Amino acid sequence: MPIDENAEPAKKRSDGGSEQSFGPRPKPGLGSSPGPGAETRLGPDSNPNPDSIPSHSSNPRPNPSSNSSSSSGNSSSNSAVSRPNAIGPSALELLRGRYLRRDERGRVAETPDQMFRRVAEHVASAEYRFGMDRSDLALKFGKMMKEGLFLPNSPTLMNAGLALGQLSACFVIPVEDSLEGIFDALKLMAIVHQSGGGTGFSFSRLRPRGDVVRSTGGVASGPVSFMEVFDAATEVVRQGGRRRGANMGVLRADHPDIKEFVRSKDVPEDGPEYGPKDRSKDWLKNRSVRPPGRLENFNISVGITDEFMRQARGGEEFELVNPRTGRVSGALNAGQLLEEVATSAWRRGDPGVLFLDRINEVHPLPGTIEATNPCGEQPLLPYESCNLGSVNLSKFVDRGEIDWDRLKEIVSLSVRFLDNVIEVNHFPHGLMRDATLKTRKIGLGVMGFAEMLIQMETSYRSKEALRLAEEVMSFVSREAREESGRLGSARGSFPLLERSTLEYDAMRNATVTTVAPTGSISIIAGTSSGIEPLFAVCFARDLLGKKTVMVSHLFEKMAKEAGVYSAALMKNISKAGTLQDANIPDHLKELFVTALEVSPEQHVRIQAAFQKHTDNAVSKTVNLANEATAKDVLNVFNLAYDLGCKGITVYRYGSREQVLYLGEAEKCESCR
């Protein structure tokens, strides 16, 4: 049945009940921290000639519109009018190395514009199933991607319209307590990684180390040993794929092997008995001395319940339960365990924590969620997929104000895009197809939040930033839900609507919003990552295995408008990465505040503000200075729980191998 574009939003069911808030407290993700990336160097380009593709700044900003006024130091001259998105050299290298279609000889065979056209036409082909013409919509889809207003998750850009056709970002795969179940999950993981997707697992159902294996008369090796098998397989598969596979491993706090899991990324070089010895300053001075960690292809999170948090704060013991028998097998002091989790996160950036009761309390569908995708922003039921996309908020500021009408238009179009992705997706396995089609979960999020604030003359550290975070995400969530309602009326609701807690007559998607880290697609869009602050004004980034200098060209523009720009200024900034010691106006220093200059509390409060209006969860990293303590990490855990987050990730600068570095940007042409 054709979609009535003017249809009213789906109304709630008339059987009573109050409106549900679509803002479960989000769970931050590990993937948003500067962690392992997917670096596979591919063959040389041939067709088209890369020299024919315009080269622009690595972090381009939209030009002021012809009729907009500009004032010294005022970024509000940027207008939200439509314009092509400049593809900078870093973005172009990323696209050529990982995204653009290749011919049978491994040579690049399309331009970025052709990639957007390929994706748009394939995703728009879903319209035929509903009696609609795809031509006009394909043009709209292509235009919003080309202009950098919206981008879908990486597998959609990589695979749409090609033989593989797997478009989902990630899947959660259950791991059952049997050899067959474990290796079935391993096989499925390899297939997903080969297609460019990531995987999440809960290992909480596996019997603990030393437990009996009756079929052989032997003893079990425990969850961590099998995680090492999954990690090794990920390392092998990535050698033939476009990008490195990524995993999330979750273990409940009441599993008997929880302490081994918490320490699973430590190596003997970290100190006797994996004590809190800190060598990160040495690693920062000379990155080659850093010993490789364990489980390098995993982010890990401890699954925590409300009861555990109560016991931890009361200094009480909690029971460890053997998942095979359901019987208590021991006890630990909850507060001491949480401190150990914080110490490990301080030392190596892992584990994070997941607040499992909160995740399941607000989940609208039957079933229990035990794991998330690799970055933590998408809690999923077994075999479900996450189909994500992000709106670039930095493109919707007009003379210092948000263009709400334009944002509404793009949010609606993006929801339709993501629902179409589910229609045309080639799932790796029938179980994944069936689970996804029952719930049709999508996750529309945002990127460019930091640059949006800068254009609105608002500091990331301010209370106004918190207000704007809530305002913009509540708007995105509301408009996304209304578009899903219209699609549900026209195309049909997701099959489990009547079994859900959602009170609508029609709804196409069980969830509609997720805030992802957008590490790669924010580079393509030329904006700041997700809802993170700027990492630095000038910094070095490992991109496809090569150091690349990234500069905030928004700062360059505003410094020139303020009359303070100079080669000497940029050279000094390239060494420090920040503006705090620069001889520039204070308001510029405050606007361009960087991640390590934002207080841990503000990091968490920003995450919680977005979480309040997000169906699924929020990927956000609390960046701490190298001098931070394990107590600081513990304080972050507690604040995140109190503010209603679904989880939290903390990263102390220099505590693990990273892709972003300060003070290593001396080769920047703009900084000389």
C-alpha positions in Angstrom: 0.0 0.0 0.0 1.4 3.4 -0.9 2.5 5.6 2.0 0.5 8.7 2.6 3.1 11.3 3.2 0.6 13.5 4.9 -0.7 10.9 7.3 -1.1 11.8 10.9 1.4 10.3 13.4 0.2 7.0 14.8 -2.0 7.5 17.8 -1.5 5.6 21.1 -3.8 2.7 21.7 -7.1 3.9 23.0 -7.2 1.4 25.9 -5.8 3.9 28.4 -2.4 4.2 29.9 0.0 7.1 30.0 2.6 7.9 27.3 5.8 6.1 27.7 9.1 8.0 27.7 11.4 6.8 25.0 14.5 7.6 26.9 16.0 4.7 28.7 19.1 5.7 30.4 21.8 5.0 27.9 24.8 2.8 28.3 28.0 4.3 27.2 30.2 2.4 24.9 33.8 1.2 25.0 34.2 1.7 21.3 34.0 5.5 21.6 37.3 5.5 23.5 40.5 5.7 21.5 40.8 2.0 21.2 41.7 -0.5 18.5 40.6 0.5 15.0 40.2 -1.4 11.8 43.3 -0.8 9.7 43.6 -2.9 6.6 45.8 -1.4 3.8 44.5 -2.3 0.4 45.8 -2.1 -3.1 46.6 1.0 -5.1 43.8 3.1 -6.7 43.4 3.0 -10.5 39.8 3.8 -11.6 39.0 6.5 -10.9 42.2 8.5 -10.7 42.2 9.8 -7.1 43.8 13.0 -8.3 40.5 13.8 -10.0 38.7 13.8 -6.6 38.9 17.3 -5.0 41.1 17.5 -1.9 39.9 19.7 0.9 40.6 20.2 4.6 40.5 17.2 6.8 37.8 18.6 9.0 35.9 20.9 6.7 33.3 23.4 7.9 30.4 24.7 5.8 31.0 28.0 4.2 28.9 31.0 5.3 25.8 31.5 3.1 26.0 34.4 0.7 23.4 36.4 2.7 24.7 35.7 6.2 26.7 38.2 8.2 29.9 37.4 10.0 31.5 39.1 12.9 34.9 38.7 14.5 35.1 35.5 16.5 31.4 34.7 15.9 30.7 31.3 14.3 27.0 31.9 14.0 27.6 33.0 10.4 27.5 29.4 9.4 24.1 28.7 7.8 22.2 25.5 7.5 21.6 25.9 3.8 22.1 22.9 1.5 25.6 22.5 0.1 27.9 19.6 -0.8 30.0 18.2 2.0 33.7 18.7 1.3 35.6 15.4 1.4 38.9 16.1 3.1 42.1 14.2 2.5 41.7 12.1 5.7 38.2 11.2 4.7 39.2 10.4 1.2 42.0 8.1 2.4 39.6 6.4 4.7 37.0 6.0 1.9 39.6 4.6 -0.5 41.0 2.2 2.1 37.8 0.8 3.5 34.6 1.9 1.8 34.8 2.4 -1.9 33.9 -0.5 -4.2 36.8 -2.4 -5.7 37.1 -4.3 -8.9 38.2 -8.0 -9.2 41.9 -6.8 -9.1 41.4 -5.0 -5.8 41.5 -1.5 -7.4 39.2 1.3 -6.3 36.3 1.4 -8.8 34.1 4.3 -7.6 34.3 7.9 -6.3 32.7 9.0 -3.1 29.7 10.4 -5.0 29.3 7.1 -6.8 29.4 5.3 -3.4 26.6 7.6 -2.1 24.6 6.9 -5.2 25.1 3.2 -5.0 23.9 3.2 -1.3 21.0 5.5 -2.0 19.6 3.5 -4.9 19.9 0.2 -3.1 18.2 1.4 0.1 15.5 3.2 -1.9 14.7 0.0 -3.8 12.8 -1.1 -0.7 10.1 1.3 -1.8 9.0 -1.1 -4.6 7.7 -3.5 -1.9 5.2 -0.9 -0.8 4.1 0.3 -4.2 6.2 3.4 -4.2 8.6 4.8 -6.8 12.2 4.8 -5.6 13.6 7.4 -8.0 12.7 10.5 -6.0 13.6 9.0 -2.7 17.0 7.7 -4.0 17.8 11.3 -5.0 16.9 12.5 -1.5 18.8 9.8 0.3 21.9 10.5 -1.9 21.7 14.2 -1.4 21.5 14.1 2.4 24.5 11.7 2.5 26.5 13.8 0.0 25.8 17.0 2.0 27.0 15.3 5.2 23.6 15.7 6.9 23.2 12.0 7.7 25.3 8.9 7.3 24.4 5.3 8.0 26.7 2.8 9.8 29.8 1.6 8.0 28.5 -1.8 6.7 25.7 0.0 4.9 28.2 2.3 3.1 30.5 -0.6 2.4 28.0 -3.3 1.2 24.8 -1.7 -0.1 24.2 -2.6 -3.7 27.1 -5.2 -3.7 27.0 -9.0 -3.7 27.6 -9.3 0.1 24.7 -7.0 1.0 25.1 -7.2 4.8 24.1 -3.7 6.1 23.9 -4.1 9.9 26.5 -2.6 12.2 26.4 -5.3 14.8 24.7 -8.4 16.2 24.4 -10.0 19.7 25.1 -13.8 19.6 24.2 -16.0 22.5 26.8 -18.4 23.9 25.4 -21.5 25.4 27.1 -23.7 27.9 28.1 -26.6 25.6 31.0 -27.1 23.2 28.6 -27.1 20.3 26.9 -23.9 21.5 30.3 -22.2 22.0 31.7 -23.0 18.6 28.4 -22.3 16.8 28.7 -18.8 18.2 32.3 -18.7 17.1 31.4 -19.6 13.5 28.6 -17.1 13.4 31.0 -14.4 14.8 33.5 -15.1 12.0 30.8 -14.8 9.3 29.6 -11.5 10.8 33.1 -10.1 11.0 33.8 -11.1 7.4 30.9 -8.9 6.4 32.1 -5.9 8.3 29.8 -6.2 11.3 30.7 -6.4 15.0 29.5 -8.8 17.6 28.5 -8.8 21.3 28.4 -11.8 23.7 27.5 -12.6 27.2 29.7 -15.3 28.6 27.7 -15.5 31.8 26.0 -18.8 31.0 29.3 -20.7 30.8 30.2 -22.8 33.8 33.2 -21.5 35.8 36.8 -22.6 35.6 37.3 -25.9 37.4 33.6 -27.0 37.3 32.8 -30.5 36.3 32.3 -31.6 32.7 30.3 -34.8 33.1 30.4 -35.9 29.4 34.2 -36.3 29.6 34.9 -36.5 33.3 37.2 -33.5 33.0 36.9 -29.9 34.3 35.8 -26.7 32.6 38.4 -24.0 31.6 35.9 -21.2 32.2 34.6 -18.2 30.2 37.9 -16.3 29.9 39.6 -19.2 28.2 36.9 -19.3 25.5 37.1 -15.5 25.1 40.7 -16.0 24.1 39.6 -18.4 21.4 37.1 -15.8 20.1 39.8 -13.2 20.2 42.3 -15.3 18.2 39.6 -16.0 15.6 38.9 -12.3 15.3 42.5 -11.6 14.7 42.7 -14.2 11.9 39.4 -13.1 10.2 40.4 -9.4 10.1 43.3 -10.2 7.8 41.0 -10.8 5.0 38.3 -8.3 5.8 37.8 -4.6 5.2 38.1 -3.7 8.8 39.1 -5.2 12.1 36.4 -7.2 13.8 35.2 -5.9 17.1 33.6 -7.7 20.1 31.9 -6.9 23.3 32.3 -9.5 26.1 30.0 -9.3 29.1 30.2 -11.2 32.4 27.7 -10.8 35.3 29.3 -9.7 38.5 27.9 -12.8 40.3 29.7 -15.2 38.1 32.3 -17.2 40.0 35.0 -16.2 37.5 34.3 -12.5 37.8 37.7 -11.6 39.2 39.5 -13.5 36.4 37.3 -11.6 33.9 38.1 -8.2 35.5 41.8 -8.9 35.2 41.6 -10.6 31.8 43.3 -7.7 29.9 46.2 -7.4 32.3 49.6 -8.7 31.4 52.5 -9.5 33.8 54.3 -6.3 32.8 51.5 -4.4 34.6 53.1 -5.4 37.9 53.3 -8.3 40.3 50.1 -10.3 40.5 48.6 -7.7 38.1 48.9 -5.0 40.7 48.2 -1.3 40.0 51.7 -0.5 38.6 51.4 2.3 36.1 53.7 2.5 33.1 51.5 4.7 30.9 53.9 7.7 31.1 56.6 5.5 29.6 54.2 4.4 26.9 53.3 8.0 26.0 56.9 8.9 25.7 57.8 5.9 23.6 54.8 4.0 22.3 57.0 1.0 21.3 57.6 0.1 25.0 54.0 -0.6 25.6 53.5 -4.4 26.0 50.6 -5.8 24.0 47.6 -6.6 26.2 45.3 -9.6 26.1 41.9 -9.9 24.4 42.9 -6.9 22.2 39.8 -7.5 19.9 37.4 -7.3 22.8 35.8 -4.5 24.8 34.7 -6.0 28.1 32.0 -4.9 30.6 30.9 -6.2 33.9 27.1 -6.8 34.2 25.9 -5.1 37.4 22.5 -5.3 39.1 20.8 -2.8 41.3 21.2 -5.2 44.2 25.0 -5.4 43.6 25.2 -1.5 43.7 23.3 -1.5 47.0 25.6 -4.1 48.4 28.7 -2.3 47.1 27.7 1.0 48.8 26.9 -0.8 52.0 30.1 -2.7 52.1 28.2 -6.0 52.0 29.1 -9.4 50.5 27.3 -10.7 47.5 26.8 -14.3 46.4 28.5 -15.9 43.4 26.3 -18.3 41.5 27.3 -21.2 39.3 25.3 -20.8 36.1 25.3 -24.5 35.5 23.6 -25.5 38.7 22.1 -22.2 39.9 23.6 -22.8 43.3 25.7 -20.4 45.4 29.4 -21.2 45.1 31.0 -18.5 47.1 30.9 -14.8 48.0 32.8 -11.6 47.5 32.7 -8.1 49.1 30.8 -6.1 46.5 32.5 -2.8 47.3 36.0 -4.3 46.9 35.0 -5.9 43.6 33.8 -2.6 42.3 37.0 -1.0 43.4 38.9 -3.7 41.5 36.9 -3.0 38.4 37.7 0.7 38.7 41.4 -0.1 39.2 41.5 -2.3 36.0 39.7 0.4 34.1 42.2 3.0 35.3 45.1 0.8 34.3 43.9 -0.5 30.9 40.7 1.2 29.9 38.7 -1.9 30.6 36.3 -3.1 31.9 33.3 -0.8 31.6 30.1 -1.5 33.5 26.6 -2.3 32.3 23.6 -1.7 34.5 21.6 -4.7 33.5 18.5 -4.1 35.6 18.1 -0.6 34.2 18.6 -1.8 30.6 15.9 -4.5 31.0 13.5 -2.3 33.1 13.0 0.1 30.2 13.3 -2.4 27.3 9.8 -2.5 25.7 9.9 -6.1 24.5 9.7 -9.6 26.1 12.9 -11.4 26.8 16.1 -10.6 28.8 19.0 -8.5 27.4 22.4 -9.8 28.5 24.8 -8.1 26.1 25.3 -5.1 23.8 27.1 -4.4 20.6 30.9 -3.7 20.8 30.5 0.0 21.7 27.8 -0.6 24.2 25.2 1.8 22.8 22.9 -1.0 21.5 21.6 -3.5 24.1 20.1 -6.4 22.1 18.2 -9.6 22.5 19.8 -12.8 21.1 20.5 -12.7 17.4 19.1 -9.1 17.0 21.0 -6.6 14.8 21.6 -2.9 15.2 20.9 -0.8 12.2 22.3 2.6 12.9 22.7 6.0 11.4 23.6 9.5 12.6 22.4 13.1 11.9 25.2 15.6 11.7 24.1 18.3 14.1 26.8 20.7 13.0 25.0 21.1 9.7 21.8 22.5 11.3 23.0 25.7 12.9 21.9 28.9 11.2 23.2 32.2 12.6 23.7 30.7 16.0 20.3 28.9 16.2 19.2 25.3 15.4 17.2 25.0 12.2 14.5 22.9 13.7 12.4 22.6 10.4 15.4 21.3 8.5 16.4 18.9 11.3 12.8 17.5 11.4 12.9 16.9 7.6 16.2 15.0 7.8 15.3 13.0 10.9 12.1 11.8 9.2 14.0 10.9 6.0 16.7 9.1 8.0 14.1 7.0 9.9 12.7 5.9 6.5 16.2 5.2 5.3 17.0 2.9 8.3 13.7 1.1 8.0 14.4 0.5 4.3 17.8 -0.9 5.3 16.1 -3.7 7.2 14.0 -4.5 4.1 16.9 -4.9 1.7 19.5 -6.3 4.2 21.1 -9.7 3.5 21.4 -11.2 7.0 24.3 -13.6 7.8 21.9 -16.2 9.2 18.2 -16.9 9.3 18.1 -16.6 13.1 19.4 -13.0 12.7 16.9 -12.2 10.0 14.0 -13.6 12.0 15.0 -11.8 15.3 15.5 -8.5 13.5 12.2 -8.6 11.5 10.2 -9.3 14.7 11.3 -6.1 16.3 12.7 -4.0 13.4 14.9 -2.0 15.8 16.7 1.0 14.4 18.9 3.5 16.1 19.1 7.1 14.8 21.6 9.1 16.6 23.7 12.3 16.3 27.2 13.4 15.6 28.8 16.8 15.5 27.4 17.8 18.9 30.6 19.6 20.0 30.8 21.6 16.7 27.1 22.5 17.0 27.8 24.0 20.5 30.8 25.9 19.2 28.7 27.5 16.4 26.1 28.4 19.0 28.8 30.1 21.2 28.2 27.5 23.9 30.9 25.8 26.0 30.8 22.0 26.3 31.5 22.6 30.0 28.4 24.8 30.6 24.9 24.1 32.0 23.6 25.4 28.7 25.3 22.5 26.9 23.4 20.1 29.1 20.1 21.9 28.3 20.8 21.8 24.6 21.7 18.1 24.8 18.3 17.3 26.2 16.5 19.7 23.9 18.1 18.4 20.7 17.8 14.7 21.6 14.2 14.9 22.8 13.4 16.6 19.4 15.2 13.9 17.4 13.5 11.1 19.4 10.1 12.6 19.2 10.3 13.2 15.4 11.8 9.8 14.8 9.0 8.1 16.7 6.4 10.0 14.8 7.9 9.0 11.5 8.0 5.4 12.6 4.4 5.7 13.5 3.5 6.9 10.0 5.5 4.1 8.5 3.7 1.6 10.8 0.3 2.9 9.6 1.3 2.5 6.0 3.6 -0.5 6.0 2.5 -2.4 9.1 3.8 -2.4 12.6 6.7 -4.6 13.9 5.2 -8.0 14.7 5.8 -7.9 18.5 4.0 -4.6 19.0 1.0 -6.1 20.8 3.4 -8.0 23.2 5.4 -4.8 23.9 4.9 -2.1 26.5 4.5 0.5 23.7 1.1 2.1 23.7 0.6 2.9 20.1 -2.0 1.8 17.5 0.8 1.4 14.9 4.6 1.6 15.1 7.0 0.3 12.6 10.1 0.0 14.8 10.4 -1.2 18.4 13.2 1.3 19.1 14.2 4.4 17.0 17.1 6.1 18.7 20.7 5.2 19.6 23.7 7.4 20.0 26.7 5.7 18.5 30.4 6.8 18.6 30.6 7.5 14.8 34.4 7.2 14.8 34.7 6.6 11.0 31.6 8.2 9.6 32.3 11.5 11.5 35.6 11.7 9.6 33.7 11.2 6.4 31.2 13.9 7.4 33.9 16.2 8.5 32.7 16.8 12.0 33.3 15.9 15.7 32.6 12.4 16.8 29.2 11.5 18.3 28.4 13.6 21.4 32.1 13.8 22.4 33.9 17.1 23.0 36.8 17.9 20.7 39.7 15.6 21.4 42.1 18.4 20.7 42.4 21.4 18.4 45.3 19.8 16.6 46.3 16.2 17.1 47.7 13.0 15.5 45.4 10.1 14.6 46.3 6.6 13.5 44.2 6.2 10.4 44.5 3.0 8.4 47.8 2.3 10.2 49.3 5.7 9.3 49.7 8.8 11.4 47.4 11.5 10.1 47.3 15.1 11.5 43.8 16.4 12.2 43.1 20.1 12.7 39.9 21.9 13.7 39.4 24.1 10.7 36.4 25.6 12.6 39.0 27.0 15.0 41.2 28.2 12.1 38.2 30.0 10.7 37.2 31.6 14.0 40.8 32.6 14.9 41.0 34.4 11.5 37.7 36.2 12.1 39.0 37.2 15.6 42.3 38.5 14.1 44.5 36.2 16.2 45.4 33.6 13.6 49.1 33.1 12.8 51.5 30.3 11.8 53.3 30.6 15.2 50.0 30.2 17.0 49.1 27.0 15.1 52.6 25.6 15.6 52.3 26.1 19.4 48.9 24.5 19.4 50.2 21.5 17.4 52.6 20.8 20.2 50.1 21.2 23.0 46.9 20.1 21.3 44.9 22.6 23.4 44.4 26.4 23.6 44.8 26.9 27.3 48.3 28.4 27.1 47.7 30.2 23.8 47.6 34.0 23.6 44.0 34.2 22.3 40.7 35.6 23.7 39.3 33.6 26.6 36.0 33.0 24.9 37.8 31.0 22.1 39.6 29.0 24.8 36.3 28.1 26.4 34.5 27.3 23.1 37.3 25.0 22.0 37.6 23.2 25.3 38.9 19.6 24.7 38.1 16.2 26.2 40.8 16.2 28.9 39.8 19.7 30.0 36.1 18.7 30.6 35.5 17.5 34.1 34.6 13.8 34.6 31.2 15.0 36.1 30.3 17.0 33.0 31.2 14.1 30.8 28.8 11.9 32.7 26.1 14.6 32.8 26.2 15.1 29.1 25.8 11.4 28.6 22.9 11.2 31.0 21.2 14.2 29.2 21.2 12.3 25.9 20.3 9.1 27.7 17.1 10.5 29.0 15.7 10.8 25.4 17.3 7.7 23.8 15.4 4.4 23.3 18.5 2.2 23.3 21.7 3.6 24.8 24.5 6.2 24.4 28.1 5.6 23.5 30.2 8.0 25.4 33.7 7.9 26.9 34.7 9.7 30.1 38.1 10.9 29.2 40.5 11.3 32.2 43.9 12.9 32.4 46.9 10.5 32.8 47.2 11.8 36.4 43.7 10.6 37.4 43.4 8.0 40.1 41.5 4.7 40.4 39.3 6.6 42.9 38.3 9.0 40.2 37.2 6.1 38.1 35.1 4.7 40.9 33.5 8.1 41.4 32.5 8.1 37.7 30.9 4.7 38.0 28.8 5.8 41.0 27.7 9.1 39.4 26.7 7.3 36.1 24.5 4.9 38.1 23.0 7.8 40.1 22.2 9.8 37.0 20.4 6.9 35.2 23.0 5.8 32.7 22.8 2.3 31.3 26.5 1.8 31.7 29.8 3.8 31.6 33.2 3.7 30.0 36.2 5.4 31.3 39.5 6.0 29.5 42.6 7.5 31.2 44.9 9.1 28.6 47.8 6.8 27.8 46.5 3.8 29.6 46.2 1.6 26.5 47.1 1.6 22.8 45.1 4.5 21.3 44.4 6.1 17.9 44.5 9.7 19.1 47.6 11.5 20.4 48.4 14.9 21.7 51.6 16.8 20.9 52.5 14.8 17.8 51.1 17.1 15.1 54.3 19.0 14.2 54.0 17.9 10.5 50.7 19.7 10.0 51.0 22.1 7.1 48.5 24.5 8.6 50.5 24.5 11.9 53.8 25.7 10.4 
